[in-house]
Amino acid sequence: MPGGARPWAHVSKMPEGPELHLASCYINTVCAGLIFSGKVEKSEVSKNPEVPFESDAYVISAVSRGKEVKLTLMPLKEENKVLPGRERGRAGQSQNGPQQPMDVVFRFGMSGSFKFTPEAELPKHAHLRFYTKESPRRALCFVDFRRFGRWEVDGTWQLDRGPCVMLEYEKFRENVLKNLSDKAFNKPICEALLNQKFFNGIGNYLRAEILYRLKIPPFEKARTVLEALQHPKQSPGLTLSKKVKLKRENPDLLELCHVVPMEVVRMGGKGYGPEHSDDSAAFEAWLQCYYVPGMRSLRDGNGRTIWFQGEPGPMAPKGEKSRKKSSRVTADPEPPNPKVTKPAAKRRPKSSSCQEKGVTRSGRKKGKELVPGAEHGKASEAREPSTRPRRKAAASQEPPAREAPASAAKRRVPARRSAGTAAAATRSRRVKAE
């Protein structure tokens, strides 16, 4: 549905390779020609380290690599000596010389971004602030309302991250194809695409869009998908220009890992921030699979949701399959349960006899259970003409059968007593007569 309107207000997404690259471009644009001064301030609530950098005049530049952004704080040449009363022994500073350049590496987490604002309008969640030397001052701020973002002082690119899928494509492709024996490729392709050791810059929405375009089931084994790229099929008889055109029109998975992120970058703007904007609206219109109505979704082995179309693939989570089976069982009509119906049949004659006698000692609970049967008695009689009358007849005949022995016993007891009295009187008369 590219270009179509979306029924939701804003698609929430974590910053991925394109967003971090756009952030570096944004920093270089807003900081061009500006001089910064003073200390780097950190918010009190942030658990990240202090940035021990202080200079009377310095400039800021940025570069990205995959899911990392590196800020370089470069003092200007005018600061050629330590100011009186100021000693520097912290990281990035010299005891007997000017402030040294410092690199600060940022990883954005779930909601990190950079903003450039007047000092009087600092964002609420600005956890690191670099102030300009002008008056009134402005500040370049690292904003992160969820506080999952991290920065590293005097940092370098993480060693366990592979080449950038956007800016180092040839190295990225080589790194993947020569390491297909790695255990990371035993997993489903949707999970392998999130491994930054090989796919530095790919995240949740990018993997969904890449697999969707190639119609690859997300839970197909990664090695099965990628081994076919080691020895691509040649098309004999085609000229070089036709081969290039054919490859451009039919990119493989690794090529789309470069092409799709670059499409997001070419949309431009600073839409990597969490708030809704025209840039994010354009991004939502660009999506073809991620959060698009009609697409399916499952949670992978890491608990991340993957959006896709069609069958999930042979390595789909077993839990999802079992839940589908259970839902189908409960949807089927249930057969009559004899364990449930028999006790109900036994209770009905008792209740009818109690009602005829006017006995209420059966309790409210039983009365409530039997009321629905009484209310719908006519309907049940219409459905079961042969069984209902029998139950009523049985109910009407049972009480006399039960009461007859009791009444007869009551009648026999006085008779026995009267007979015994008469015999005693006769014996007394005989005794007197003798």
Buried (B, 14 or more C-beta within 10 A) or exposed (E): EEEEEBEEEBBEBBBBBBBBBBBBBBBEEBBEEBBBBBBBBBBEEBEBEBBBBBBBBBBBBBBBBBBBBBBBBBBBEEBEEBEEEEEBEEBBBEEEEBBBEBBBBBBBBBBBBBBBBEEEEBBEBBBBBBBBBEEEBBBBBBBBBEBEBBBBBBBEBBEEBBBBBBBBBEEBBEBBBEBBEBEBBEBBBBBBBBBBBBBBBBBBBBBBBBBBBEEBBBBBBBBBBBEEBEEEEEEEEEEEEEEEEEEEEEBBBBBBBBBBBBEBBEBEBBBBBBEEEEBBBBBBBBBBBBBBEEBEBBEBEEEBEBBBBEEBBEBBBEEEEEEEEEEEEEEEEEEEEEEEEEEEEEBBBBBBBBBEEEEEEBEEEBBEBBEEEEEEEEEEBEEEEEEBEEBBEEBEEBBEEEEEEEEEEEEEEEEEEEEEEEEEEEEEEEEEEE
